[in-house]
Amino acid sequence: MLKVIIVVFLFISIFSLFRALMAMSRDDKNQQMTRNLGRRVMFSALTLVLIVLALSMGWIEPNPRPY
């Protein structure tokens, strides 16, 4: 369940990034691009905090041998 939440947060941040790109290409003047980029940063930070919290609580385990 936790991995699904992490993936959903990452998809939301990518979607917000593309919405900001569309607002920038339309030359939108009502701060829509700034809001979308702010949402992207918020969801990226939330994802990072969730991963660090899950690692510290032992809910997920890192790969002990990455090579």
Secondary structure, DSSP 4 states (H G I P E B T S, - for coil): -HHHHHHHHHHHHHHHHHHHHHHHHTT--SSHHHHHHHHHHHHHHHHHHHHHHHHHHTSS---S---
